[in-house]
Amino acid sequence: MTPRYARLALIAAQVVAIGAAAWFLVTTARDAWPSLARFRIAPAPLPLLAASLLTAAMYFFLIGTWVASLRWWGGAQRLAYRDAVSIWFLTNLARFIPGTVWQFAGLGVMASRRGISPVAATGALLLQQVVLLATGLLLTIALAPELIGPWTAGAPHGSLIALAALGAAAFIWGFPRAASGLRSLTARLFKREFVWPAPPVREFGAYVAILVLPWLAYGVAFWLFGRSVLGSLAPGLLLAVAAFTASYVAGIVAVFAPGGIVVREAALVAALAPQVGPDSALLLAVGSRLWLVALELATALIALALVRPPRTPTTRPLSQP
C-alpha cells in the first residue's frame, strides 16, 4: 500500500472508530435519559475538571506502561510514545464498533506498520488487562471486602488484607512461570500461535505495583465526580475508590456486556446505595458512564489531532516475537 493510500485508510479508520464511539455515547445518553430526567443536575465545574484531568492523565500513563512492557517480547520491539498514543486511542475507540475483533485487528495492523510485531503489541495489551483485573480484585479485597460477596462477611479485615498481599505475591511469582501454559489457551482464542514472555520477577513485580496506581487515580476521580454532582452528599473517598474499582472489575469479568455496560452500573448502585441512597447511587452510576465515555472520546480527538501521521517502517515487521 502506498503512503497516500495508507494515510487515507488511517483517516477512514479514525472516522469509523470515532463515529462508533460517538454513536455509543448518543445511544447510551438516550437510554439513560429516563433515569436522569427526574434529577436537577448542576455539576460543580472545578471538581469535574479535576476528575477529568486526572482520568485523562491515567490514559497516557497506561500507554506508557504498555510501551515499556513491549521489551519483554524481544529487544527489537521499540515503539515511539507518540506513535503509541495514536495506536492506543484509535484501537481503544474501535471497541465500540459492533463485533469483538476490530480492536485487536486494528492494533495488529497499526503496530506492524511501525515495525512492531502484532503478537507483541496484542500480547502486551492483553497482559496489561490481566494485571489490571488482578490488581483491581486484590485492591477491592483489601479496601472493601464486603463488596466481593457474602463469603467475606465474617472474615477479619486484617486477614483479608493479608490474603490480598499473599495473592499479589503469588501472582507476581506465578504468572511468568505460567506463561508457557497460557500459550495453548490464547492460541485457541486468537486462532494463531501466541507466545507469552516470562519477564524477570523483579521487573514484573514493579509492573504489577505500578498498575495499582490507575485504580487509585480512577477512584479519586470518581470521588471528585461525585462531589461535583452531589456535593456534601457524595460517598466518602475510601468507598468511592473501592466501589468504582469493584464495579469496573465486575464489568471486565462480564465479557458478554460491551464495555461492562449495565453490569458495572448495577454493581456501582449496589455498592453506593447503602450510604447515599438508591436514587443518588443511580445518578452517579449512570452519570459517570456518560462522563467517562464523553471524556475518552474528547481525549482521543485531541490526541489524534496532535500526533503526526504514521511513518512507513524502515525495517520489516516481525511476525513472531
ABEGO torsion letter per residue (X at the ends): XBAAAAAAAAAAAAAAAAAAAAAAAAAAAAAAAAAAAABBBBBBAAAAAAAAAAAAAAAAAAAAAAAAAAAAAEAABBBBAAAAAAAAAAAAAAAABBEAAAAAAAAAAAAAAAGBBAAAAAAAAAAAAAAAAAAAAAAAAAABAAAAEAAAAABBAAAAAAAAAAAAAAAAAAAAAAAAAAAAAAAAAAGBBBBBBBBBAAAAAAAAAAAAAAAAAAAAAAAAAAAAAAEAABBBAAAAAAAAAAAAAAAAABAABBGGBGAAAAAAAAAAAAAAEAAAAAAAAAAAAAAAAAAAAAAAAAAAAABBBBBBBABBBBABX
